[in-house]
Amino acid sequence: MLLPGVNSPYQFTTYLPETTETLYLADKAEMINTFLAGGKVSRPAYKLRLIPSAVKEIAKETMLIRASLKLQDAVTGTWGGKGTLTEENTAGVRIWSLDYAFTDSWWAGVGLNLDNWAAAAPRDLSEYTTMLVTYEGPSEGNTLAVMMSSGAGKTEIKSETAEVGGSSKGWRTAEVPLRNLKNVTFDLTKVSTVVFSVGGAPSGKGMLRVKDVRLVVKE
């Protein structure tokens, strides 16, 4: 969230013809997300200008981004495995929460369907190089991973599984190169489902929350 008047290195300066003020961002993840959104915040007519120190800091995180897709805009359905999945919408951002519990299975997961359960064409994600995932949780000792698939049932073709990160007590934005998902059979031009899975231990119990997943091109 935007925090006016709080001392933070992640700052935007707003400017209008007769008004200038500085907005402060809660953390680097919020900085990245606002940067990727083109500097848009919930203040109509305001334009945002990054201060020099923020430009230098954000450049380290994002390199050069020339394309971005908010995955939530492509999601046509969801499912949860080994837990109860709920969804909330906060200021236009969809948040998926999985209250999970598993024993001796090494797995719980959140599935995001992109082809309306095969009623629509799968998504072509081949132009993107990187996935940015903002998440909270899972419990200590569990880890978060991501994979993709094309088709379903007997025709399903799965990507490799790539690590996203470990347990986080607050929102964290992690970066996953899409090359980590590639194998000889999976096709990024025909993605039906994106699955975020909890593992890292044979058993686990806790909460995983995922929001603001973005696919970007980085150079």
C-alpha positions in Angstrom: 0.0 0.0 0.0 1.1 3.6 -0.4 2.3 5.1 2.8 2.4 9.0 2.7 5.1 10.5 5.0 6.9 7.2 5.9 10.6 7.2 5.5 11.4 4.6 2.8 14.0 4.4 0.0 11.3 3.4 -2.4 9.8 6.7 -3.4 7.7 8.2 -6.2 7.4 11.9 -6.7 4.0 12.9 -8.1 3.7 16.1 -10.2 0.8 18.2 -11.3 0.9 21.7 -12.9 0.6 23.3 -9.4 1.3 20.4 -7.0 4.3 18.3 -6.1 4.4 15.7 -3.4 6.3 12.5 -2.6 4.6 9.1 -2.1 6.4 6.4 -0.2 6.0 2.7 -1.0 5.9 0.0 1.7 8.6 -2.2 0.3 10.5 -3.2 -2.8 7.8 -5.6 -3.9 5.3 -2.8 -4.0 7.9 -0.7 -5.8 8.3 -3.3 -8.5 4.6 -3.8 -9.0 3.9 -0.1 -9.3 6.8 0.2 -11.7 5.4 -2.6 -13.9 2.0 -1.1 -13.9 3.4 2.0 -15.5 3.5 4.0 -12.3 -0.3 4.0 -12.0 -1.8 4.5 -8.5 -5.4 5.2 -7.4 -5.1 9.0 -7.8 -6.7 10.2 -11.0 -4.6 12.6 -13.1 -1.5 12.1 -11.1 1.7 11.3 -13.0 4.6 9.6 -11.3 8.3 10.3 -11.6 10.9 8.0 -10.0 13.5 9.8 -7.9 17.1 8.9 -9.0 17.8 6.6 -6.1 14.7 4.6 -6.8 15.5 4.4 -10.5 18.9 2.9 -9.7 17.4 0.4 -7.2 14.5 -0.7 -9.4 16.8 -1.1 -12.4 18.7 -3.8 -10.5 15.5 -5.8 -10.0 13.7 -5.4 -13.3 16.5 -4.9 -15.9 14.7 -3.7 -19.0 11.1 -4.7 -19.2 9.4 -4.2 -22.6 6.3 -6.4 -22.2 4.1 -7.5 -19.3 1.1 -9.7 -18.8 -1.0 -9.8 -15.6 -1.8 -13.4 -15.3 -5.0 -12.8 -13.3 -6.5 -11.3 -16.5 -6.0 -14.6 -18.3 -7.3 -16.9 -15.6 -10.7 -18.5 -16.5 -11.0 -21.0 -13.6 -9.2 -22.3 -10.5 -8.8 -25.4 -8.4 -7.2 -26.3 -5.1 -5.5 -29.6 -4.1 -5.1 -30.9 -0.5 -6.7 -27.8 0.9 -9.5 -25.2 0.7 -9.0 -22.5 -2.0 -10.6 -19.1 -1.7 -10.3 -16.0 -3.8 -10.6 -12.3 -2.9 -10.4 -9.2 -5.0 -8.7 -6.2 -3.4 -8.5 -3.0 -5.5 -8.6 -5.0 -8.7 -6.0 -7.5 -7.6 -7.1 -11.1 -7.3 -5.6 -13.0 -4.3 -5.7 -16.8 -4.2 -5.4 -18.3 -0.7 -5.0 -22.1 -0.1 -5.5 -23.3 3.5 -3.7 -26.6 3.0 -2.9 -29.8 4.9 -1.1 -32.9 3.6 0.5 -35.9 5.1 3.2 -38.1 3.4 2.3 -36.8 0.0 4.8 -33.9 -0.4 2.2 -31.8 -2.2 -0.6 -29.3 -2.1 -1.4 -26.9 -4.9 -3.3 -24.1 -6.6 -4.3 -24.5 -10.2 -5.0 -21.5 -12.5 -6.8 -22.5 -15.7 -6.2 -20.4 -18.8 -8.3 -22.0 -21.5 -11.8 -22.2 -19.8 -11.4 -25.9 -19.2 -10.6 -26.6 -22.9 -13.6 -24.6 -24.2 -11.2 -21.8 -25.4 -7.7 -21.8 -27.0 -4.7 -22.2 -24.7 -2.6 -19.2 -24.0 0.6 -18.4 -26.0 3.2 -17.3 -23.4 6.2 -17.9 -25.6 7.1 -14.2 -25.9 7.8 -13.8 -22.2 11.1 -14.7 -20.5 10.3 -14.3 -16.8 7.5 -14.9 -14.2 7.2 -12.5 -11.2 5.3 -14.1 -8.4 4.1 -12.2 -5.3 3.3 -14.6 -2.5 3.0 -15.0 1.3 3.6 -18.3 3.1 3.7 -21.3 3.0 4.5 -22.6 6.5 8.1 -22.9 7.7 9.7 -26.0 6.3 7.5 -25.9 3.1 8.6 -24.4 -0.2 6.7 -23.0 -3.2 7.2 -24.1 -6.8 5.5 -23.5 -10.2 4.8 -25.6 -13.3 2.7 -25.3 -16.4 0.8 -27.7 -18.6 -0.8 -28.0 -22.0 -4.0 -30.0 -22.5 -5.7 -32.2 -19.8 -6.1 -35.8 -18.9 -4.4 -38.3 -21.2 -3.2 -35.5 -23.5 -1.7 -33.4 -20.8 1.9 -32.3 -21.3 3.7 -30.9 -18.3 6.6 -28.5 -18.0 9.4 -28.9 -15.6 8.8 -27.7 -12.1 10.7 -24.6 -11.0 11.4 -23.4 -7.5 9.8 -20.0 -6.6 11.0 -19.7 -3.0 10.9 -20.6 0.6 8.5 -19.6 3.4 7.7 -15.9 3.7 5.9 -14.3 6.6 5.1 -11.2 4.5 4.5 -10.5 0.8 7.5 -11.4 -1.2 8.1 -11.0 -5.0 10.1 -13.8 -6.5 11.5 -14.1 -10.1 11.3 -17.4 -12.1 13.0 -17.6 -15.5 10.7 -19.4 -17.9 13.6 -21.3 -19.3 13.5 -23.3 -16.0 10.2 -24.8 -17.1 11.2 -26.0 -20.5 11.6 -29.6 -21.5 11.5 -31.4 -24.9 7.8 -31.9 -24.9 6.2 -28.9 -23.2 5.1 -26.0 -25.5 4.9 -22.5 -24.2 2.7 -21.5 -27.1 -0.1 -23.7 -25.7 -0.4 -23.2 -22.0 -3.7 -24.4 -20.4 -2.8 -24.3 -16.7 -0.4 -22.8 -14.3 0.1 -24.6 -11.0 1.7 -23.3 -7.8 2.6 -26.2 -5.5 3.6 -26.4 -1.8 6.2 -29.1 -1.0 9.7 -29.4 0.4 8.6 -31.8 3.1 6.5 -35.0 3.2 3.8 -33.2 5.3 2.7 -29.7 5.9 -0.1 -27.5 7.1 -0.6 -23.8 6.7 -1.7 -21.0 4.4 -0.3 -20.1 0.9 -1.4 -16.8 -0.7 -0.5 -15.8 -4.2 -1.3 -12.5 -6.0 -0.2 -10.3 -8.8 1.6 -12.9 -11.0 3.1 -11.3 -14.0 4.8 -12.5 -17.1 7.4 -10.1 -18.5 10.1 -9.8 -21.1 13.5 -8.9 -19.6 16.6 -8.0 -21.6 
